[in-house]
Every structure is written in structure tokens, then in C-alpha cells.
Amino acid sequence: MPEKSCGKGGHRKHTPIVSKKQRGLFGSELSRRRRGVGSRMKGITTAELELHLHESKGKKLPSRVSHSLKKRLGG
């Protein structure tokens, strides 16, 4: 459901990408699919991958997610 907004303001887009490492994983998955090689992320469509990568493009993301953020995100 990336089309919906997060928060009360209703203007912020939703993306599950919170670090550069995750953006790289999403990018490599999109590349795999475009090349026709087997997919590793079965639960997400190619269109959703493209949308999330586009939404995270201008964000300043940390290299990796801290331990406390992982707890808040449920990971």
C-alpha cells in the first residue's frame, strides 16, 4: 500500500526502505527481475519495488539501521 500517506499530515509517502543497505537490496532485486534472473523477494511486485526505490531516492539514509530502530520496526 505505498500509495497511502503516513502520519496525520497526509503528505509523506510510505516506503519500507530505511537504510542505504536496504535500498541496495531493493535495487539488486529490481535488477535481477529486469534481467530475467530468479527473484529472491517473492512478496513484492516489480512495480512496488520501483515505487519504493523512487520514494527513497532523495532521502538521507543511514548506512545501516541501528539496533534500537530495528526494535521499533519490529525486526
C-alpha positions as CSV (number, residue, x, y, z in Angstrom):
1,M,0.0,0.0,0.0
2,P,2.6,2.6,-0.9
3,E,0.0,5.0,-2.3
4,K,-1.3,5.9,1.1
5,S,0.3,8.6,3.2
6,C,1.8,8.1,6.7
7,G,1.0,10.2,9.7
8,K,-1.6,12.8,10.2
9,G,-0.3,15.4,7.7
10,G,-1.2,13.1,4.8
11,H,1.7,14.4,2.6
12,R,4.5,11.9,3.4
13,K,4.9,8.9,1.2
14,H,5.4,5.4,2.7
15,T,8.4,3.3,1.9
16,P,9.8,0.4,3.8
17,I,13.4,1.4,2.9
18,V,15.1,3.0,6.0
19,S,18.8,2.5,5.1
20,K,21.3,2.5,2.2
21,K,21.8,-1.2,2.6
22,Q,18.1,-1.9,2.2
23,R,18.0,0.5,-0.8
24,G,20.8,-1.6,-2.3
25,L,18.9,-4.8,-1.7
26,F,15.8,-3.5,-3.4
27,G,17.9,-2.2,-6.3
28,S,19.6,-5.5,-6.8
29,E,16.2,-7.3,-6.7
30,L,14.8,-4.9,-9.4
31,S,18.0,-5.5,-11.5
32,R,17.5,-9.3,-11.1
33,R,13.9,-9.1,-12.3
34,R,14.8,-6.9,-15.3
35,R,17.5,-9.3,-16.4
36,G,15.1,-12.2,-16.1
37,V,17.1,-14.0,-13.4
38,G,15.2,-15.7,-10.5
39,S,13.6,-13.4,-7.9
40,R,14.5,-13.6,-4.2
41,M,11.7,-11.3,-2.8
42,K,8.5,-13.2,-3.7
43,G,6.2,-11.0,-1.7
44,I,6.6,-7.7,-3.6
45,T,5.8,-6.8,-7.2
46,T,8.2,-5.2,-9.6
47,A,6.0,-2.1,-9.7
48,E,6.2,-1.8,-5.9
49,L,10.0,-2.2,-6.0
50,E,10.2,0.7,-8.5
51,L,7.9,2.9,-6.4
52,H,9.7,2.3,-3.2
53,L,13.1,3.0,-4.8
54,H,11.7,6.2,-6.4
55,E,10.3,7.3,-3.0
56,S,13.6,6.7,-1.2
57,K,15.7,8.4,-3.8
58,G,16.0,11.9,-2.2
59,K,16.1,10.7,1.4
60,K,19.3,11.0,3.5
61,L,19.5,7.4,4.8
62,P,22.0,5.9,7.3
63,S,24.3,3.2,6.0
64,R,22.6,0.7,8.2
65,V,19.8,0.5,10.7
66,S,20.7,0.8,14.4
67,H,19.6,-1.8,16.9
68,S,17.0,0.5,18.5
69,L,15.4,1.3,15.2
70,K,15.2,-2.4,14.3
71,K,13.3,-3.0,17.6
72,R,10.8,-0.2,16.7
73,L,10.3,-1.5,13.2
74,G,9.6,-5.0,14.6
75,G,12.8,-6.6,13.2
